[in-house]
Amino acid sequence: MAKPTDLVQGTLDLLILRTLALQPMHGWGIAQRMRQISPGVLQMNQRALYPALYRLEHQGWIRAKWAESGNNRRAKFYSLTLDGAIYPRQEQAQWKLLSLALITLLIHAQETYSEQVSRAMTAPSNAMPFELGRGFLILVEGQIGPLTHLKFILDTGTTHTMVNAQIADRLSLRRHKGKVLSFDKHIKVDWTSLPELRLGPLTVRNSPAMVGDLKRVSEFADGVDAIVGLDVLRAAESIRIDYRSRLIAMKVPADALASSLNASALTILVPLQGRPARLIIDTGLQGVLLYEDRIQRDLPHLRLSGPISRASVGRLRGRAANLAGIDLGAQELQSSVLLLRKAPSSLPADIDGCLGINTLQAGMIELNFASHTLRWQ
């Protein structure tokens, strides 16, 4: 059975005055009336009641008079003065605002707690934890061949997966020379075939991958064993990233095995200062990347703010600025932006740049490769 609620000091004066507005009462009658009106919820503490009555009488809001009670015993009856009758009316509006604020706060806290419990109870059994590197990088544990507990970066802005040369050496993987097109430049790289790559419930076998020094590719790759690109990630039907619980859930094909790989990017149409721009969803990017030649063509009136200075991200060299007016549905955001002079000729003509998912400022993001959609909240 629930315990009756003790009255908090500061609420007592107003409640006594409102109760006495009904009729004059003695102390015990006031306590009983409060209990009756609140179906037993409000418990009047006698040690608090009589000091409060004395205080209200001293302030001139109530007056006391000795009279016969219902059981023929003398008792002190309390009634409102004119000032005491006016005061509750003045304070009631403020109390309504305070009560509404408290109720809203408590409901929000309960909903937040319930949501957290619900997420914990409904988290998929194949969900895997991740770390957030530099505030935006998705770092998870994975496996290549017999090597377990390897550290992977999940990068939807990268077409081809790349493994650290040390991992390839430990596995004695055969390599062959090759090239990869990177921003209109053919770069010589070593290629290999990964016998098996496991990422949570996702398993990819005999997949081609580049081999090299990851720190030369990404300034964030220190201690990382592989950068997993779209050629592997798109083998999943969808990827849900829950930043609040730090869990990633993947929906994989029914046979839980993928061998036919697709490296086409997932894109989203984002209004920038009222004009649409098609951007690649990039989990390996912080902020926004725009190609200046595409922006001049598609968004010639786009306004940038802040000092525009030279900047670099990995091997990319460009200019940095700030961009406001990024319209993402219910909110309009601003972000840092890296400007590259020219888009690669291999990039589809309708692509204007890339959007780092940290820009969404979301608690949960779902990349659905099967339906080509992005969902966040």
C-alpha positions as CSV (number, residue, x, y, z in Angstrom):
1,M,0.0,0.0,0.0
2,A,1.3,3.4,-0.9
3,K,2.5,5.7,1.9
4,P,0.5,9.0,2.2
5,T,2.5,11.9,0.9
6,D,3.9,14.4,3.4
7,L,3.4,18.0,2.5
8,V,6.4,19.8,1.4
9,Q,7.2,23.0,3.4
10,G,6.1,26.0,1.3
11,T,3.0,24.4,0.0
12,L,1.4,24.2,3.4
13,D,0.3,27.9,3.7
14,L,-1.6,27.9,0.4
15,L,-3.3,24.6,1.1
16,I,-4.5,25.8,4.6
17,L,-5.8,29.0,3.2
18,R,-7.7,27.2,0.4
19,T,-9.2,24.8,2.9
20,L,-10.3,27.6,5.2
21,A,-12.0,29.3,2.3
22,L,-14.7,26.6,2.7
23,Q,-15.5,27.4,6.3
24,P,-13.9,28.1,9.7
25,M,-12.2,24.9,11.1
26,H,-10.0,23.8,14.0
27,G,-6.6,22.2,13.4
28,W,-7.7,18.6,13.4
29,G,-10.6,19.4,11.0
30,I,-8.2,21.1,8.6
31,A,-6.0,18.0,8.5
32,Q,-9.0,15.7,8.0
33,R,-10.5,17.8,5.2
34,M,-7.2,17.8,3.3
35,R,-7.1,14.0,3.6
36,Q,-10.7,13.6,2.4
37,I,-10.3,15.9,-0.6
38,S,-7.1,14.2,-1.7
39,P,-8.4,10.6,-1.1
40,G,-5.8,10.0,1.5
41,V,-2.8,11.2,-0.6
42,L,-2.0,14.3,1.4
43,Q,-0.9,13.5,5.0
44,M,-0.9,16.5,7.3
45,N,1.9,16.4,9.8
46,Q,0.6,17.8,13.1
47,R,4.0,19.0,14.0
48,A,4.0,21.1,10.8
49,L,0.4,22.2,10.9
50,Y,0.2,24.2,14.1
51,P,3.4,26.2,13.5
52,A,2.0,27.0,10.1
53,L,-1.3,28.1,11.6
54,Y,0.6,30.3,14.1
55,R,2.7,31.8,11.3
56,L,-0.4,32.6,9.2
57,E,-2.1,34.2,12.1
58,H,1.0,36.3,12.8
59,Q,1.0,37.4,9.2
60,G,-2.6,38.5,9.4
61,W,-4.0,36.0,6.9
62,I,-6.1,34.1,9.4
63,R,-7.7,34.8,12.8
64,A,-8.3,32.4,15.6
65,K,-11.3,32.2,18.0
66,W,-12.1,29.7,20.7
67,A,-15.4,27.9,20.4
68,E,-17.2,24.6,21.1
69,S,-16.3,21.7,18.7
70,G,-18.7,19.0,17.6
71,N,-17.9,16.8,20.7
72,N,-18.6,19.7,23.1
73,R,-14.9,20.4,23.7
74,R,-13.4,23.8,23.4
75,A,-11.1,24.2,20.3
76,K,-9.5,27.0,18.5
77,F,-11.2,27.7,15.2
78,Y,-9.4,29.4,12.3
79,S,-11.0,31.6,9.6
80,L,-9.7,33.8,6.8
81,T,-9.1,37.5,7.1
82,L,-9.7,39.7,4.0
83,D,-6.0,39.5,3.1
84,G,-6.0,35.8,3.7
85,A,-8.9,35.4,1.2
86,I,-7.1,37.4,-1.5
87,Y,-3.7,35.8,-1.2
88,P,-4.7,32.3,-2.5
89,R,-6.2,33.8,-5.6
90,Q,-3.0,35.6,-6.4
91,E,-0.8,32.6,-5.7
92,Q,-3.0,30.0,-7.5
93,A,-1.9,31.0,-11.0
94,Q,1.8,30.8,-10.0
95,W,1.2,27.4,-8.4
96,K,-0.6,26.1,-11.6
97,L,2.4,27.1,-13.7
98,L,4.8,25.5,-11.2
99,S,2.7,22.3,-11.0
100,L,2.6,22.1,-14.8
101,A,6.3,22.5,-15.0
102,L,6.9,19.9,-12.4
103,I,4.5,17.4,-14.1
104,T,6.1,18.0,-17.5
105,L,9.6,17.5,-16.0
106,L,8.5,14.3,-14.2
107,I,6.7,12.9,-17.2
108,H,9.7,13.6,-19.5
109,A,12.1,11.9,-17.0
110,Q,9.8,8.9,-16.8
111,E,9.4,8.7,-20.6
112,T,13.2,8.9,-21.0
113,Y,13.7,6.2,-18.4
114,S,11.0,4.0,-20.0
115,E,12.6,4.5,-23.4
116,Q,16.0,3.5,-22.1
117,V,14.5,0.4,-20.5
118,S,12.6,-0.4,-23.6
119,R,15.7,-0.1,-25.8
120,A,17.6,-2.3,-23.4
121,M,14.9,-4.9,-23.4
122,T,14.3,-4.8,-27.2
123,A,17.9,-4.6,-28.3
124,P,18.4,-7.2,-31.0
125,S,20.3,-10.2,-29.8
126,N,22.9,-9.6,-32.5
127,A,23.6,-6.0,-31.5
128,M,27.2,-5.2,-31.0
129,P,28.8,-2.4,-29.0
130,F,30.8,0.4,-30.6
131,E,33.1,3.2,-29.5
132,L,32.8,6.7,-30.8
133,G,36.2,8.0,-31.9
134,R,36.9,11.7,-32.2
135,G,33.2,12.3,-31.5
136,F,32.1,10.9,-34.9
137,L,34.0,7.7,-36.0
138,I,32.2,4.4,-35.5
139,L,34.7,1.9,-34.1
140,V,33.8,-1.8,-33.7
141,E,35.4,-5.1,-33.1
142,G,35.5,-7.6,-35.9
143,Q,37.3,-10.7,-37.2
144,I,39.4,-11.5,-40.3
145,G,40.1,-15.2,-40.8
146,P,41.2,-16.6,-37.4
147,L,42.2,-13.1,-36.0
148,T,39.6,-11.9,-33.6
149,H,39.1,-8.7,-31.6
150,L,40.3,-6.5,-34.5
151,K,39.4,-2.8,-34.5
152,F,37.4,-1.7,-37.5
153,I,36.3,1.8,-38.7
154,L,32.9,1.7,-40.4
155,D,33.1,4.2,-43.3
156,T,30.2,4.5,-45.7
157,G,32.1,7.2,-47.5
158,T,34.8,4.7,-48.6
159,T,34.1,2.4,-51.6
160,H,36.7,-0.3,-51.0
161,T,37.7,-1.9,-47.7
162,M,41.3,-1.6,-46.7
163,V,43.2,-3.7,-44.2
164,N,46.4,-2.8,-42.4
165,A,49.5,-4.4,-44.0
166,Q,50.4,-5.9,-40.6
167,I,47.2,-7.9,-40.6
168,A,47.8,-9.1,-44.2
169,D,51.3,-10.2,-43.1
170,R,50.0,-12.1,-40.1
171,L,47.5,-14.0,-42.3
172,S,50.1,-14.6,-45.0
173,L,47.7,-13.2,-47.6
174,R,48.9,-13.2,-51.2
175,R,49.0,-9.7,-52.7
176,H,49.0,-8.4,-56.2
177,K,49.7,-5.0,-57.6
178,G,46.8,-2.9,-58.7
179,K,45.3,0.5,-59.0
180,V,42.4,2.4,-57.5
181,L,40.7,5.6,-58.7
182,S,40.9,8.2,-56.0
183,F,39.7,11.7,-56.9
184,D,40.6,11.4,-60.6
185,K,44.0,9.9,-59.8
186,H,44.9,6.3,-60.3
187,I,46.9,5.3,-57.2
188,K,49.0,2.1,-57.1
189,V,48.0,-0.2,-54.2
190,D,48.3,-3.7,-53.2
191,W,45.2,-5.9,-53.4
192,T,44.4,-9.1,-51.6
193,S,41.4,-11.4,-51.1
194,L,40.1,-11.8,-47.5
195,P,39.1,-15.4,-46.8
196,E,36.5,-14.3,-44.4
197,L,35.5,-11.1,-42.7
198,R,33.1,-11.1,-39.8
199,L,31.3,-8.0,-38.4
200,G,28.7,-8.9,-35.9
201,P,26.1,-11.1,-37.7
202,L,27.5,-10.1,-41.1
203,T,29.9,-12.5,-42.8
204,V,31.6,-11.8,-46.1
205,R,33.9,-14.3,-47.8
206,N,36.5,-14.0,-50.5
207,S,36.1,-10.3,-50.7
208,P,38.7,-8.1,-52.4
209,A,40.4,-5.5,-50.2
210,M,43.2,-3.0,-50.4
211,V,46.3,-3.5,-48.3
212,G,48.4,-0.6,-46.9
213,D,49.4,1.7,-44.1
214,L,46.1,2.9,-42.8
215,K,47.7,5.9,-41.1
216,R,48.7,7.2,-44.5
217,V,45.1,7.0,-45.6
218,S,43.4,8.4,-42.5
219,E,44.7,10.6,-39.7
220,F,42.2,8.8,-37.4
221,A,43.4,5.3,-38.1
222,D,46.1,4.9,-35.4
223,G,45.6,1.5,-33.8
224,V,43.0,0.5,-36.4
225,D,43.2,-2.8,-38.2
226,A,40.8,-2.2,-41.1
227,I,38.6,0.5,-42.7
228,V,35.4,-1.3,-43.7
229,G,33.9,0.4,-46.8
230,L,30.6,0.1,-48.7
231,D,31.7,-3.0,-50.5
232,V,31.2,-4.9,-47.2
233,L,28.7,-2.8,-45.4
234,R,26.2,-2.9,-48.3
235,A,26.1,-6.7,-47.9
236,A,23.7,-5.9,-44.9
237,E,20.2,-4.9,-45.7
238,S,20.3,-2.2,-43.0
239,I,22.5,-0.8,-40.2
240,R,21.0,0.8,-37.1
241,I,23.4,3.0,-35.0
242,D,22.1,3.8,-31.5
243,Y,24.3,6.5,-30.1
244,R,22.4,6.5,-26.8
245,S,23.1,2.8,-26.0
246,R,26.3,2.6,-28.1
247,L,24.9,-0.4,-30.0
248,I,24.9,-1.3,-33.7
249,A,22.3,-3.7,-35.1
250,M,22.6,-5.1,-38.6
251,K,19.9,-6.8,-40.6
252,V,21.6,-9.4,-42.8
253,P,20.2,-11.6,-45.6
254,A,18.4,-14.7,-44.5
255,D,21.4,-16.9,-45.2
256,A,23.5,-14.6,-43.0
257,L,26.2,-14.8,-45.7
258,A,27.1,-12.3,-48.3
259,S,29.4,-12.8,-51.3
260,S,27.8,-10.5,-53.9
261,L,29.1,-7.0,-53.0
262,N,27.6,-3.7,-54.0
263,A,29.6,-0.5,-53.4
264,S,27.1,2.2,-54.6
265,A,26.7,5.0,-52.0
266,L,23.6,5.8,-50.0
267,T,22.6,9.4,-50.7
268,I,20.1,12.0,-49.3
269,L,18.6,15.1,-50.7
270,V,19.2,17.9,-48.2
271,P,18.0,21.5,-48.6
272,L,20.9,23.9,-48.1
273,Q,19.6,27.5,-47.6
274,G,16.4,26.5,-49.4
275,R,18.0,24.8,-52.4
276,P,18.3,21.0,-52.7
277,A,21.7,19.3,-52.7
278,R,22.3,15.6,-53.0
279,L,24.9,14.4,-50.5
280,I,26.5,11.0,-49.8
281,I,25.9,9.7,-46.3
282,D,29.4,9.4,-44.8
283,T,30.0,7.8,-41.4
284,G,33.8,8.5,-41.7
285,L,33.4,12.3,-42.2
286,Q,33.0,15.0,-39.6
287,G,30.7,17.8,-40.8
288,V,30.0,18.5,-44.5
289,L,32.1,18.2,-47.7
290,L,31.1,20.1,-50.8
291,Y,32.5,20.2,-54.3
292,E,32.9,23.8,-55.4
293,D,32.3,23.2,-59.1
294,R,29.0,21.3,-58.3
295,I,27.9,24.0,-55.8
296,Q,28.6,26.8,-58.4
297,R,26.4,24.8,-60.8
298,D,23.6,23.7,-58.5
299,L,23.6,26.2,-55.6
300,P,25.3,29.4,-57.0
301,H,23.9,31.6,-54.2
302,L,25.0,29.4,-51.3
303,R,26.4,31.6,-48.5
304,L,29.3,30.6,-46.3
305,S,30.3,32.2,-43.0
306,G,33.4,32.5,-40.9
307,P,37.0,32.9,-42.0
308,I,37.6,30.7,-45.1
309,S,41.0,29.1,-44.7
310,R,43.0,26.2,-46.1
311,A,42.3,22.8,-44.6
312,S,43.0,19.2,-45.1
313,V,41.3,15.9,-44.1
314,G,43.6,12.9,-44.7
315,R,44.8,13.2,-48.3
316,L,42.1,15.7,-49.2
317,R,43.2,19.4,-49.5
318,G,40.7,22.2,-49.7
319,R,39.2,25.1,-47.8
320,A,37.3,25.2,-44.6
321,A,34.3,27.4,-43.7
322,N,30.9,27.3,-41.8
323,L,27.6,26.6,-43.4
324,A,24.2,27.6,-41.9
325,G,20.7,26.7,-43.2
326,I,21.1,22.9,-43.4
327,D,17.4,21.9,-43.3
328,L,16.9,18.5,-41.8
329,G,13.2,18.3,-41.3
330,A,12.2,19.6,-37.8
331,Q,15.4,21.5,-37.3
332,E,17.8,23.8,-39.2
333,L,21.4,23.2,-38.4
334,Q,24.8,24.7,-39.1
335,S,28.1,22.8,-39.6
336,S,31.7,23.1,-40.6
337,V,32.2,22.4,-44.3
338,L,35.3,21.3,-46.3
339,L,35.3,22.7,-49.8
340,L,37.1,20.7,-52.5
341,R,37.7,22.5,-55.8
342,K,36.5,19.9,-58.2
343,A,34.4,16.7,-57.9
344,P,36.0,13.5,-59.3
345,S,34.8,12.7,-62.8
346,S,33.8,9.2,-61.6
347,L,31.3,10.7,-59.2
348,P,27.7,10.7,-60.5
349,A,26.7,14.1,-61.9
350,D,23.9,14.7,-59.3
351,I,26.2,14.4,-56.3
352,D,27.2,17.7,-54.7
353,G,29.2,16.4,-51.7
354,C,29.0,14.3,-48.5
355,L,27.2,14.6,-45.2
356,G,28.8,13.3,-42.0
357,I,26.2,11.6,-39.9
358,N,27.3,13.5,-36.8
359,T,25.8,16.6,-38.5
360,L,22.3,15.1,-37.9
361,Q,22.8,15.3,-34.1
362,A,20.6,12.2,-33.7
363,G,20.3,9.7,-31.0
364,M,19.6,6.9,-33.5
365,I,20.4,6.5,-37.2
366,E,19.3,3.8,-39.6
367,L,21.0,3.2,-43.0
368,N,18.6,1.1,-45.0
369,F,20.5,-0.1,-48.1
370,A,17.6,-2.3,-49.2
371,S,15.2,0.6,-49.5
372,H,17.8,3.3,-50.1
373,T,16.6,5.4,-47.2
374,L,18.0,7.1,-44.2
375,R,16.1,7.4,-41.0
376,W,17.1,9.2,-37.8
377,Q,15.6,10.5,-34.5
